Structure formats: structure tokens, C-alpha cells
Amino acid sequence: MPGLKPIYCPTFTDAQVKEAKQISKKHTASYNQVQRAKLVLLLHDQPDIENPVAARRLGHHENWVRYWRKRWCDEGFSLKDKHRSGRKSAFSPERPSLN
């Protein structure tokens, strides 16, 4: 019994697929980028693959696949994490001198 067809089915340009192929082969790329690149290649070859099946092939949870499919459909192609503000600095940039 086949599962449900995925809601989000991103499409990738030839340049994006080429970038994903390059990153998936790099030994110096981060693990996360390599995994996302492999997902791009898998979705490019099999756009209607179900999320649980894609997740099993790549060793991730199906929610991870769902998240990246949705992000690529809504925000466009990127293999990098979103920028986060991080912790605020704990010191003031300028201090008056004690002379």
C-alpha cells in the first residue's frame, strides 16, 4: 500500500543540482551540508518519493526531510543553515579610561 504523496515537491535547476553534486563529494564540507546535498540529489531523481522512504535512505527522521522540502519550496534553494543572532555580547564596546 503506497503512502501519501508529499505536499511539498521542490524543483531544482541544473545549477543547483550541479552545486549539490559538488558539495556531496567534498571532504571538507560540513556533514549537514553534505546530507542536504544528498537529499537534493535524491529529490531531483525521484521527486515523488515519500518522506519516510527518503529519510530511511539518508539516515534521518522524516520530519527532517519534510522541513527541507518545505523550506526549499517556500524560501528557495540553500544548503546552509539560517542565520541566527546568537548570544548578545556581555561587555560594552567602549569603557571610559580610569586616568
VOTOR-405367 format. One record per atom (N, C-alpha, C): residue number from 1; y, x negated, z negated; atom name. Coordinates in steps of 0.02 Angstrom, whole numbers. Atoms other than C-alpha are relative to their C-alpha. Layout:
N
+-----+--------+--------+--------+----+
!   k !      Y !      X !      Z !  a !
+-----+--------+--------+--------+----+
! NUM !      Y !      X !      Z ! CA !
...
+-----+--------+--------+--------+----+
***
This chain:
99
+-----+--------+--------+--------+----+
!   k !      Y !      X !      Z !  a !
+-----+--------+--------+--------+----+
!   1 !    -59 !    -41 !      0 !  N !
!   1 !      0 !      0 !      0 ! CA !
!   1 !     62 !    -44 !      0 !  C !
!   2 !    -60 !     42 !     -2 !  N !
!   2 !    162 !    -84 !     54 ! CA !
!   2 !     53 !     25 !    -48 !  C !
!   3 !    -54 !    -17 !     45 !  N !
!   3 !    310 !    -88 !    -63 ! CA !
!   3 !     61 !     25 !     37 !  C !
!   4 !    -62 !    -24 !    -29 !  N !
!   4 !    486 !    -31 !    -35 ! CA !
!   4 !     35 !    -54 !     40 !  C !
!   5 !    -39 !     47 !    -39 !  N !
!   5 !    594 !   -112 !     97 ! CA !
!   5 !     61 !    -21 !    -42 !  C !
!   6 !    -58 !     22 !     40 !  N !
!   6 !    731 !   -220 !     16 ! CA !
!   6 !     64 !     35 !     21 !  C !
!   7 !    -64 !    -32 !    -13 !  N !
!   7 !    902 !   -140 !      1 ! CA !
!   7 !     47 !    -47 !     36 !  C !
!   8 !    -45 !     50 !    -29 !  N !
!   8 !    996 !   -300 !     43 ! CA !
!   8 !    -39 !    -46 !     47 !  C !
!   9 !     32 !     43 !    -50 !  N !
!   9 !    947 !   -391 !    202 ! CA !
!   9 !     53 !    -43 !     34 !  C !
!  10 !    -52 !     43 !    -29 !  N !
!  10 !   1068 !   -534 !    235 ! CA !
!  10 !    -23 !    -30 !     66 !  C !
!  11 !     14 !     35 !    -63 !  N !
!  11 !   1078 !   -611 !    408 ! CA !
!  11 !     37 !    -66 !     -2 !  C !
!  12 !    -27 !     67 !      2 !  N !
!  12 !   1113 !   -794 !    434 ! CA !
!  12 !     12 !    -26 !     71 !  C !
!  13 !    -15 !     29 !    -65 !  N !
!  13 !   1196 !   -885 !    578 ! CA !
!  13 !    -42 !    -62 !     10 !  C !
!  14 !     38 !     61 !    -15 !  N !
!  14 !   1116 !  -1033 !    664 ! CA !
!  14 !     26 !    -59 !    -40 !  C !
!  15 !    -29 !     55 !     39 !  N !
!  15 !   1237 !  -1150 !    575 ! CA !
!  15 !    -22 !      4 !    -73 !  C !
!  16 !     21 !     -8 !     69 !  N !
!  16 !   1189 !  -1078 !    406 ! CA !
!  16 !    -74 !    -18 !     -9 !  C !
!  17 !     71 !     18 !      3 !  N !
!  17 !   1004 !  -1095 !    443 ! CA !
!  17 !     -8 !    -76 !      6 !  C !
!  18 !      3 !     72 !     -8 !  N !
!  18 !   1033 !  -1274 !    500 ! CA !
!  18 !     19 !    -35 !    -65 !  C !
!  19 !    -20 !     28 !     64 !  N !
!  19 !   1125 !  -1312 !    338 ! CA !
!  19 !    -55 !      8 !    -52 !  C !
!  20 !     55 !    -12 !     48 !  N !
!  20 !    983 !  -1234 !    237 ! CA !
!  20 !    -58 !    -47 !     13 !  C !
!  21 !     54 !     46 !    -16 !  N !
!  21 !    855 !  -1340 !    330 ! CA !
!  21 !     16 !    -71 !    -24 !  C !
!  22 !    -21 !     67 !     22 !  N !
!  22 !    954 !  -1499 !    294 ! CA !
!  22 !     -4 !     -6 !    -76 !  C !
!  23 !     -1 !      4 !     73 !  N !
!  23 !    976 !  -1459 !    110 ! CA !
!  23 !    -71 !      4 !    -29 !  C !
!  24 !     69 !     -7 !     26 !  N !
!  24 !    794 !  -1408 !     86 ! CA !
!  24 !    -40 !    -64 !      5 !  C !
!  25 !     35 !     64 !     -8 !  N !
!  25 !    741 !  -1582 !    143 ! CA !
!  25 !     31 !    -57 !    -39 !  C !
!  26 !    -35 !     53 !     35 !  N !
!  26 !    867 !  -1681 !     41 ! CA !
!  26 !    -32 !    -13 !    -68 !  C !
!  27 !     26 !     18 !     65 !  N !
!  27 !    801 !  -1776 !   -108 ! CA !
!  27 !     56 !     -5 !    -52 !  C !
!  28 !    -57 !      7 !     46 !  N !
!  28 !    975 !  -1792 !   -182 ! CA !
!  28 !     34 !     67 !    -15 !  C !
!  29 !    -29 !    -66 !     13 !  N !
!  29 !   1017 !  -1606 !   -178 ! CA !
!  29 !    -26 !     27 !    -66 !  C !
!  30 !     22 !    -28 !     63 !  N !
!  30 !   1008 !  -1508 !   -339 ! CA !
!  30 !    -60 !     47 !     13 !  C !
!  31 !     60 !    -42 !     -5 !  N !
!  31 !    848 !  -1411 !   -373 ! CA !
!  31 !     20 !     71 !     20 !  C !
!  32 !    -22 !    -69 !    -14 !  N !
!  32 !    943 !  -1245 !   -371 ! CA !
!  32 !     20 !      9 !     72 !  C !
!  33 !    -20 !     -5 !    -70 !  N !
!  33 !   1020 !  -1279 !   -201 ! CA !
!  33 !    -60 !     -2 !     47 !  C !
!  34 !     61 !      6 !    -42 !  N !
!  34 !    852 !  -1329 !   -128 ! CA !
!  34 !    -38 !     67 !     -1 !  C !
!  35 !     36 !    -64 !      5 !  N !
!  35 !    772 !  -1168 !   -194 ! CA !
!  35 !     36 !     55 !     39 !  C !
!  36 !    -38 !    -50 !    -36 !  N !
!  36 !    913 !  -1062 !   -122 ! CA !
!  36 !     -6 !    -11 !     75 !  C !
!  37 !      8 !     16 !    -71 !  N !
!  37 !    898 !  -1152 !     45 ! CA !
!  37 !    -69 !     23 !     25 !  C !
!  38 !     67 !    -23 !    -19 !  N !
!  38 !    711 !  -1116 !     47 ! CA !
!  38 !     -2 !     76 !      5 !  C !
!  39 !     -3 !    -73 !     -4 !  N !
!  39 !    749 !   -933 !     13 ! CA !
!  39 !     35 !     22 !     65 !  C !
!  40 !    -35 !    -15 !    -63 !  N !
!  40 !    871 !   -931 !    160 ! CA !
!  40 !    -49 !     -6 !     58 !  C !
!  41 !     47 !     11 !    -55 !  N !
!  41 !    737 !  -1002 !    274 ! CA !
!  41 !    -55 !     53 !      1 !  C !
!  42 !     51 !    -52 !      4 !  N !
!  42 !    607 !   -878 !    212 ! CA !
!  42 !     28 !     67 !     24 !  C !
!  43 !    -30 !    -64 !    -21 !  N !
!  43 !    725 !   -730 !    235 ! CA !
!  43 !     20 !      0 !     73 !  C !
!  44 !    -16 !      4 !    -71 !  N !
!  44 !    776 !   -792 !    406 ! CA !
!  44 !    -63 !     12 !     42 !  C !
!  45 !     63 !     -9 !    -36 !  N !
!  45 !    594 !   -799 !    462 ! CA !
!  45 !    -29 !     70 !    -10 !  C !
!  46 !     29 !    -65 !     16 !  N !
!  46 !    543 !   -637 !    375 ! CA !
!  46 !     52 !     43 !    -36 !  C !
!  47 !    -55 !    -37 !     32 !  N !
!  47 !    697 !   -528 !    344 ! CA !
!  47 !    -21 !     60 !    -42 !  C !
!  48 !     22 !    -60 !     36 !  N !
!  48 !    597 !   -378 !    282 ! CA !
!  48 !    -50 !    -15 !    -56 !  C !
!  49 !     47 !     18 !     52 !  N !
!  49 !    492 !   -474 !    156 ! CA !
!  49 !     22 !     32 !    -66 !  C !
!  50 !    -15 !    -33 !     64 !  N !
!  50 !    482 !   -386 !    -12 ! CA !
!  50 !     20 !    -52 !    -51 !  C !
!  51 !    -25 !     46 !     51 !  N !
!  51 !    570 !   -464 !   -161 ! CA !
!  51 !    -55 !    -32 !    -42 !  C !
!  52 !     53 !     32 !     40 !  N !
!  52 !    412 !   -489 !   -267 ! CA !
!  52 !    -41 !    -51 !     39 !  C !
!  53 !     39 !     46 !    -41 !  N !
!  53 !    321 !   -573 !   -123 ! CA !
!  53 !     40 !    -65 !     11 !  C !
!  54 !    -42 !     60 !     -9 !  N !
!  54 !    467 !   -691 !    -87 ! CA !
!  54 !      6 !    -39 !    -64 !  C !
!  55 !     -5 !     33 !     65 !  N !
!  55 !    484 !   -728 !   -272 ! CA !
!  55 !    -63 !    -40 !    -16 !  C !
!  56 !     64 !     35 !     12 !  N !
!  56 !    299 !   -774 !   -288 ! CA !
!  56 !     -5 !    -63 !     42 !  C !
!  57 !      5 !     58 !    -45 !  N !
!  57 !    309 !   -890 !   -138 ! CA !
!  57 !     44 !    -58 !    -24 !  C !
!  58 !    -46 !     52 !     21 !  N !
!  58 !    456 !   -984 !   -213 ! CA !
!  58 !     -4 !    -16 !    -75 !  C !
!  59 !      9 !     13 !     71 !  N !
!  59 !    401 !   -977 !   -395 ! CA !
!  59 !     58 !     24 !    -43 !  C !
!  60 !    -55 !    -28 !     38 !  N !
!  60 !    544 !   -869 !   -458 ! CA !
!  60 !    -15 !     73 !    -16 !  C !
!  61 !      6 !    -71 !     16 !  N !
!  61 !    568 !   -695 !   -530 ! CA !
!  61 !     31 !     40 !     57 !  C !
!  62 !    -26 !    -41 !    -55 !  N !
!  62 !    601 !   -554 !   -409 ! CA !
!  62 !     73 !     17 !     -8 !  C !
!  63 !    -72 !    -12 !     11 !  N !
!  63 !    771 !   -524 !   -489 ! CA !
!  63 !     43 !    -55 !     29 !  C !
!  64 !    -36 !     58 !    -30 !  N !
!  64 !    823 !   -698 !   -430 ! CA !
!  64 !      8 !     12 !     75 !  C !
!  65 !     -3 !    -14 !    -72 !  N !
!  65 !    781 !   -651 !   -251 ! CA !
!  65 !     49 !     58 !     14 !  C !
!  66 !    -45 !    -58 !     -7 !  N !
!  66 !    870 !   -484 !   -270 ! CA !
!  66 !     73 !    -20 !     -8 !  C !
!  67 !    -68 !     23 !     13 !  N !
!  67 !   1025 !   -569 !   -342 ! CA !
!  67 !     29 !    -37 !     60 !  C !
!  68 !    -26 !     40 !    -56 !  N !
!  68 !   1042 !   -693 !   -198 ! CA !
!  68 !      5 !     41 !     64 !  C !
!  69 !     -7 !    -44 !    -58 !  N !
!  69 !   1009 !   -562 !    -65 ! CA !
!  69 !     64 !     41 !     -5 !  C !
!  70 !    -60 !    -41 !     10 !  N !
!  70 !   1145 !   -452 !   -138 ! CA !
!  70 !     63 !    -43 !      6 !  C !
!  71 !    -59 !     43 !     -2 !  N !
!  71 !   1267 !   -597 !   -159 ! CA !
!  71 !     16 !    -20 !     72 !  C !
!  72 !    -12 !     20 !    -69 !  N !
!  72 !   1244 !   -654 !     21 ! CA !
!  72 !     25 !     59 !     42 !  C !
!  73 !    -24 !    -58 !    -37 !  N !
!  73 !   1271 !   -477 !     85 ! CA !
!  73 !     72 !     18 !    -20 !  C !
!  74 !    -66 !    -21 !     24 !  N !
!  74 !   1424 !   -443 !    -24 ! CA !
!  74 !     53 !    -53 !      8 !  C !
!  75 !    -50 !     54 !      4 !  N !
!  75 !   1510 !   -613 !    -33 ! CA !
!  75 !     -5 !    -52 !     55 !  C !
!  76 !      8 !     50 !    -53 !  N !
!  76 !   1447 !   -712 !    116 ! CA !
!  76 !    -46 !    -56 !    -23 !  C !
!  77 !     48 !     54 !      9 !  N !
!  77 !   1341 !   -867 !    130 ! CA !
!  77 !     28 !    -56 !    -43 !  C !
!  78 !    -15 !     59 !     40 !  N !
!  78 !   1347 !  -1002 !     -3 ! CA !
!  78 !    -63 !    -18 !    -39 !  C !
!  79 !     57 !     22 !     38 !  N !
!  79 !   1212 !  -1106 !    -84 ! CA !
!  79 !     21 !    -26 !    -69 !  C !
!  80 !    -26 !     27 !     63 !  N !
!  80 !   1324 !  -1161 !   -228 ! CA !
!  80 !     10 !     55 !    -52 !  C !
!  81 !    -16 !    -46 !     54 !  N !
!  81 !   1350 !  -1079 !   -397 ! CA !
!  81 !     73 !     21 !      5 !  C !
!  82 !    -70 !    -21 !      5 !  N !
!  82 !   1508 !   -980 !   -427 ! CA !
!  82 !     35 !    -45 !    -49 !  C !
!  83 !    -39 !     40 !     47 !  N !
!  83 !   1647 !  -1075 !   -511 ! CA !
!  83 !     10 !     40 !    -65 !  C !
!  84 !    -11 !    -32 !     65 !  N !
!  84 !   1657 !  -1038 !   -696 ! CA !
!  84 !     52 !    -40 !    -38 !  C !
!  85 !    -57 !     32 !     33 !  N !
!  85 !   1804 !  -1075 !   -806 ! CA !
!  85 !    -22 !    -52 !    -51 !  C !
!  86 !     24 !     47 !     50 !  N !
!  86 !   1705 !  -1162 !   -941 ! CA !
!  86 !     40 !      5 !    -65 !  C !
!  87 !    -32 !      0 !     66 !  N !
!  87 !   1765 !  -1204 !  -1115 ! CA !
!  87 !     72 !    -22 !      6 !  C !
!  88 !    -70 !     19 !      0 !  N !
!  88 !   1950 !  -1213 !  -1147 ! CA !
!  88 !      8 !    -66 !    -37 !  C !
!  89 !    -11 !     65 !     30 !  N !
!  89 !   2020 !  -1382 !  -1194 ! CA !
!  89 !     18 !      9 !    -74 !  C !
!  90 !    -10 !     -4 !     72 !  N !
!  90 !   2027 !  -1416 !  -1381 ! CA !
!  90 !     59 !    -42 !    -23 !  C !
!  91 !    -57 !     41 !     19 !  N !
!  91 !   2180 !  -1529 !  -1378 ! CA !
!  91 !     60 !     19 !     43 !  C !
!  92 !    -59 !    -15 !    -39 !  N !
!  92 !   2358 !  -1509 !  -1323 ! CA !
!  92 !     14 !    -60 !     45 !  C !
!  93 !     -9 !     55 !    -47 !  N !
!  93 !   2403 !  -1613 !  -1170 ! CA !
!  93 !     53 !    -51 !    -23 !  C !
!  94 !    -52 !     47 !     21 !  N !
!  94 !   2560 !  -1690 !  -1247 ! CA !
!  94 !     14 !      8 !    -74 !  C !
!  95 !    -17 !      0 !     71 !  N !
!  95 !   2594 !  -1739 !  -1427 ! CA !
!  95 !     64 !    -41 !     -9 !  C !
!  96 !    -60 !     41 !     13 !  N !
!  96 !   2761 !  -1798 !  -1491 ! CA !
!  96 !    -19 !    -63 !    -37 !  C !
!  97 !     14 !     63 !     34 !  N !
!  97 !   2763 !  -1978 !  -1547 ! CA !
!  97 !     25 !      2 !    -71 !  C !
!  98 !    -17 !      1 !     71 !  N !
!  98 !   2775 !  -2017 !  -1732 ! CA !
!  98 !     47 !    -57 !    -17 !  C !
!  99 !    -46 !     56 !     13 !  N !
!  99 !   2909 !  -2153 !  -1718 ! CA !
!  99 !     55 !     19 !    -45 !  C !
+-----+--------+--------+--------+----+
***
